[in-house]
Amino acid sequence: MWPTIMTKFATSRNIVLYADDDRDDLDLVTESFTQYSNNVEVVTVSDGNEALAYLQSLRKNDRFPCLILLDINMPELNGKELLKKIRANSQFDSVPIVLFTTSSLPQDQGFAKKYNAGFITKPLEVSQMKEIIELFIDHCTDDIKKNIRRYLP
């Protein structure tokens, strides 16, 4: 099964890859990005193996994600294992990664830091999603931030 690509406009240039086994969370983040900016495509996958297959399928001239979001608790290949595999591939050294999880454990936060990833705890309220999207974007490079925020509705 290939990932779902949500495109609002054909001119979208910034790809966010989001791996999570919870369909509601995938939909919430996708909808939040759609409402946040007209210049983001969210590629969603339901487990770590799908995310890894997507990343490995990218060729040199393909658009790479500007941001990768990973849930920690996924079946088969969880977010921590996936983070290690992505960081072991130098092709993705410059891609910001955020563990987006229900966990607030210090050891999970330390793990994220060890592998040069952000750590954001999933919100309890849908109303917090605009703030969470801002936090996601803050992990991107300055050029990407400007590019995404330039297309705010």
N, C-alpha and C positions, 0 to 999 in steps of 0.2 A: 504494500500500500504506500503510495507516494504522499508526501505532505500536502496539506491544504494550503493554498496560497490565496490570501485575501488581498485584492487590489482594488483600491477606490478609484484611482485614475491611472491611465497608462503611463503617465510621466513619473510615477513613483520611482525613486532611486535608492531609497534606504531600506534594506531588508533587515528585519528583526526575526531571528529564529527562536521559537519558543517551544521547549519540550516539557510536556506535562501529561500525565495520564488522566487527569480530571477534565472532562469535556467542558464543565461549567467554567473552570479557571481559564481554559484556552479561549472560550468564547468571550469571557469578561475582558481579558487582556487585549484580544483582537479588537473588540468593540471600543475599548478605551483608546487604543492607538488610533483607530479610525476617526474617533471624535476629536482626538488631540491634534492630528496633523494630516494633511492631504498628501504628504510625501513619504509615507511609510507603507511597506508591504510586510505583513506578518505571515511568516511561514510557520505553520503549526505541525507538530508531530506528537504522537502519543506515548513515545518511550525513547529511551536513550539510544537503542539500536537504530531506530528510524532517523534520529538526529545525526548519528555518526554516518549512516549511509548517505544522507543528504549532503553532509559536509564533504565526504570522500568523493561524491559524484561531481563536485565543482571543478571546473577546469580553469586554467590560468586567466582566460578572458571572460569568465562568468562573473556576475556581481556576487561578491561575498557579503555575508551578513555584516552590518555595522555594529550589531549587538546580538549576543546570545543569552537567552534566559533559560535557566534550568531549574526544574523542581528537583528536590533531593530524593524524595520517595517515589520512585517509578519502578515498575516491574522489570525484571531481566537486567538491564543496564541502568543503574540509578544515576542520579545527577552527580554525585561525587566521583563515581567511576568514570562517567562521561567527561567530567571536567579534567580529570587526569589524562585521559586519552587525547582530548583536544589540546591541552597544554603540551603534550609530548610531540605534537605536530607543529613544526616551526612555521608552517604556512598560516597558522592562525594566531601567531604571537601577538599581533597588534589588535586583534578583535577583543573588545571588552566582553566579559562574561559576568553574569550576575546569577547567584543562586537565589531563586525566588521561592520561598518555602514557608511552611507553617512553623518550622522550627525556630526557636530563639535560643537554642543551646549555645553556650560559649565555645564548645569544641567544634560545632559546625561553623561558627563565625571564624574561628581560628583556621579551620580547614580552608575556607574560602580565601582568607588572607594569604595562606601558604601558597596557594595556586593562583595568586594574582587575580582574584575574582571579587566582585562586590557581593554583598549579602543584604537582602531585603526580606523582611518577614511579610508574608501575605496579610493584607488588611482584613479586618473583621467586618468592615462596612464598605459597600460598593461606592459610597460617596467619597471614599479615600483614594479612589483609583486615579484621579487627575494628579494628585500629589505623588502617587507611586510612579506614574508615567514620567513625571518630571525627574524623579530619582533615577529611573532607568536611563533617561536621556543624559543625565549628568555624568554617567559613566562613559559616554561616547567622547570621541575627539572633539575639539572645538569646532572644526569645520563641519562635522556631522551635526553637532548641536545646532549650529547656525542654519544649516541646510534644512533640517527638520522643522525648526521653529519658524523659519521663513514662510512655511506653508500652513501656518495655523489657520483654521477656518474662522 
